[in-house]
Amino acid sequence: MSSAVESTQSGQAGHWGKEVRSDVHIAFEAQGGGGIEISLESRVAPYYGTAIMEQTREVLAGLGVKHARVVVHDEGALPFTIGARIETAARRAGIALSNRWLPEQHPIPAPSLKERLRRSRLYLPGSEPKYFVNASLHAPDAVILDLEDSVHRDEKDAARVLVRNTLRAVDFGGCERMVRINQLPLGLEDLAEIVGESPDLILIPKVEQAEQVTEVDRMISEIRKRSGITRPVWIMPILESALGIENAFGIATASENVAALTIGLEDYTADLGVAKTAEGRESQYARSRVVNAARAAGVQAIDSVYGDVGDMDGLLHWGQASRAMGFEGMGCIHPGQIRVIHEAFRPTDAEITKAQRIVAAFEEAQSKGLAVVSLGSKMIDPPVVQRALKLVERAKAMGAIS
Amino acid sequence: MSERVELAHNALGRAVPTMVNGKPQIPFLGVGKFQPRGRKAAPAISSNKDYPDTGDKRVPDLETALRKCGLRDGMVISSHHHLRDGDKVALMALEAAAKIGAKNLMWFPSASFPSQKGAIELMEKGVIHHIEGSMNGPLGDYCTQGKMRGMGVLRSHGGRYQAIQDGEVHVDIAVIAAPTADFFGNADGSHGKSACGSLGFALADSTYADRVIVVTDNLVPFPCVPWQIQGNNVDYVVEVESIGDPAKIVSGTTQITRSPDRLRIAELVALFLRSTGIMKNGFSFQAGAGGIALAFVQYLKKMMKEDGVKARFVRGGSTKFLVELLQEGLTDYILDGQTFDLDGVKSMANDPRHIASSPFTSYNYHGKGNFASLVDAVVLGATEVDVNFNANVVTHSDGRLLHGIGGWQNCLFSGCSILAVPSFRDRIPVIVDEVTTMTGPGEMIDVIVTERGIAINPRRTDLLDAVKGSKLPIRPIQDIKAEVEKICGGKPSRPKLGDRPCAVVKWVDGTVLDAVWQVS
């Protein structure tokens, strides 16, 4: 390409302005020659101005860009964000399409277990870097880096790169690291970018057919194979339509890697053409169906989100009812909801005490070689024992008992 | 200011000027090491024969009042910040002085606010020579850019009282904005359309200044009660249309932070007080009106209710949240130095258990004790904290003046001083190797609470013991610092500061704790 053509290749990414925090805006213009020219404005310039200049050069070099004019308006973005925004701006300019610049790798936590606690999963919009770093301090069981509904369609490419860098660089403590990809086929592009950074679980939105799950599963295993990833990447399909609900069991059993099944009530009620109410009677059937299909498939059933972040009493009631139906957790859209959800999904003290007594009786029977477990004058059926064992195990995992 | 400034190193190793605005200074000697001598300052003896028997001290306007007070070049004019950013009186007085033709005044506000940036023009014109008092926003920038002719002097609320009382600063003319007053000069802050609560900041000036002018927009027939300012100290009373903008004097509603991270900090502070047993029947605490402090009060309130605990007193800056504690019987008293919202103002006006306090009762270090040291725990902010628990509240890490000291230094004498701060702001770590400006020595700061954990000063082995076995995230301060530096991509660079001091920070005893350096 001639330099005249190259000089018209420009792209922008990120955000800046008085209200913006922890983000950066990059205006990238490819040049025919003259090397790298960077201009920087930053609210943290006295402290990190030099570091930002150095990183910008490093990222450009990593992307293989030799001649460009780059204008950086920084609002205190952290390095993983700066890298993502530069890479996105360059790609939008049509430059360095196959190159990557990856931030320093934070040690990847231990792989998550298929049966782990999933009471709460905190949604984090994939285009808002300011929410990432402190998310784990609020101790949800999982964080979801969302590429779907919380990301504007013009920002999908940027969010994908940002989420990839986030998986790599941000410490999420003991939280399971989930990513909600877009609907297929766009979701496949998301997978290509992020699976290499070992997310623990992929949420697939608006699943209606088992084939959608198998397609995602196939792509994940291809990438895992290519990248030499041996740890599991679990799948949680989200059912958000009447058809999805009808096919729940097939979807839950579409892959060994499906760890949980969940439901999205906004879209589901829209599909039915009914209003979503606080009591949720309109979705009673669908939610029960999800629980039943999930249990039949041997996976967890997880409830939708509670939309009113100001109503903690409503959330608690919803959560308690949800647990009573057989769900093991729900989504959160605000950190303030996490504790309430954990409270809702915590077995009551009476339940725990009863379960502990049953477990003790079961262990005693085992040690005596008795097939029949009895508590006082009552005989305890095997399924009751199984439920008690599971409850005690969950209560331990929640820290409700030691 | 072109003369060479002699510097000395104080007990904390900070280089400080030995002369400030022509007056010799004592470098900080260590907490409790400076022994003051001599007698307090006093104004000249007055005689009733010079004041009208009718008690009517009204004059038509501020200009007349200032003329009658004998305004001359180089005088010290004081004002107060109980009307906060809504105050109109200070600038009104300084502009009246300019009209008279006065030059080289020293403006001595208890604090200045961004709306008073008009003072810059008066400095440019030579009416004001320099400011001794907190400077932030445009005035702070003017000072740290080295444009002010004299040196800024930053004092705590208690330190300002001490400086007046000890004669370090002699106030020639005090101008006191009064939301309600009578013609005799009795003045009250808790009533009137510009009500602000307490007038405590003006107490020292009213008793030690040569001349005292009360300016009011709500003149009531004698007697004005309560008389927070006694008319017997007042020379002239000026009635004006408006002393301030009510919307900026108090906020209609004070807002609790909605940031989940800051709420977490607030909750950790409350949990800390509960776990250590500081929160017990008859205890006391102070918290300001910042978003974290307000949220802290709400969390603590819940815990007090759960545990059946009641406080003997709480100290304001009062807000609706402290008022609710009083009304719900969770504290016997509010001792209030400054009132931040309408609920606070109403409560002080109507509830005898909500008491206006002053820098004399609360904060003065050269007295026979003060209330601040009686408080069991205080929750404060900071712009920077270092690994030795020293803290900065006056400058940004880039050296620009940002805040006044307020009562912050004085509060450090409480039983447990807690700084509730985010571990970083906009990528800028709050925990640093060494603070840019020393405002509080680390030996006075007990606990740093951040969203990433709680650091207890190793000197406080009692607190470390008290939290043993608790679930609180107690961590060494270096640990939190290292984690944040990793997140932020390394240690921040230290901005280059100039070698010319443009302001000093006084300790509560009048010694010089640190210098603020000109920003290049």
Interface residues (C-beta under 8 A of the other chain):
Chain A: R21 S22 R43 V44 P46 Y47 Y48 G49 T50 A51 Q55 E75 G76 A77 L78 P79 V133 N134 L137 H138 D171 H334 P335 G336
Chain B: P260 D261 L263 R264 S397 D398 R425 D426 R427 I428 E451 R452 I487 C488 G489 G490 P492 S493 P495
